[in-house]
């Protein structure tokens, strides 16, 4: 095959990608959809699953097992891809995810379902990292912005379509098909990636850092369990939570000591010496913190206070998701044309802070149009940040560390989401309880909120008007506090954005030999796209 002129970072002449690369990107988007769609569909089916399998007291573990396995395996998948090649590792993660999906669909009791969800989560840990790292190999950062809209579109499809598809599948085919639906999608992704993706093969002679991987897994597991159980299963100052905190701190300190000595660390600490990488890691953590908190409490507010239908819960987020997709597409195009990105991170931080502040103003009289406008502001901020922060992270590491760079950015965003949901949940619960006691008296208020301050919106019409009104005000006050604290936290991300340096993106026409901040060596590699 005749060679074409190539950019130093791997783009083809003129920034155009061959049709085969677009086919690979389509397959990668299917894999990304698998990872994002699963929880949305399964969440809708959970009441039916519990009704058939029983085990209501183990319900949280269906989600926790998946989340734990995903978070713990994310950095390991990234390192394996760096050491042994992305294609084989990525295909393995898809296969494990599909095996977990099939087994989950065949589960006969809650214990089996929890175990099989852990298998599924293990594979899911490699899906998002694999997608981001392969895109990082195929497309230089300067050209990658034009594909941000595609990735934001996949997220919007998952957020909007997940609950609707999950409800329809559960009603017409049964809850087991909420897992089986992954199989045809995964098979398409497997066939396409196997056929059209041809990346340079790697074979590392270095041993895997098993001790570091084990310590990191223990530390991450302890953190996720603290955020999952704290304030719900156990009090924040209980022996279980304090013990998990001590275990997590000890494991992470030991992990840092080990990583400083091994020849091939599972998470190379030198990548954090790069100022831009460290900053976008913090910003990504905060984006996950406020995003997952928002996605959790916005539907609750609209269903409980504004009387919206739970069936259309995905559609309620449409203003935020459409704004996010449109802004992400715009930011990507401008980044590709100009190579500039810092302004988008700064503006994104400002818009997220503004959006959360506006959402904190909502009360029982707020219309759906007003809340939709507020959500659009928040969505625009997310659109500026979601893919841009990943772009900066990948541009801040050497090509040999693309996998661990992508996995680290993904991991910190995931942990930020876990912390956000847990902390916002505790704030929300406390505010709902205090409002109910204030409006109904201590005895009635405690009785209504004894189950964790969560009430099925379907029961609200059956309640006496005074109780229904009190609960609506309680939820409104709870969401007010959640978004107010979210706005305060987002200010940190906004401030961090100002310290980013506008390092030239690899693959741009200007200064092709200039290296990113932090010592990244000049990249002069044959375009991976040409091997596809």
GIUR-V36438 format. One record per helix or strand. SS is the DSSP state (H for helix, E for strand). FROM is the first residue (numbers start at 1). TO is the last residue. Records with the same first field share a line. If there is no record, write none. Layout:
SS = FROM-TO + FROM-TO
This chain:
E = 6-6 + 12-12 + 230-230 + 234-234
H = 13-15 + 19-53 + 56-84 + 86-105 + 110-138 + 141-172 + 177-196 + 210-229 + 239-259 + 269-273 + 275-304 + 310-316 + 318-338 + 342-359 + 368-395 + 399-440 + 442-448 + 457-462 + 465-497 + 528-531
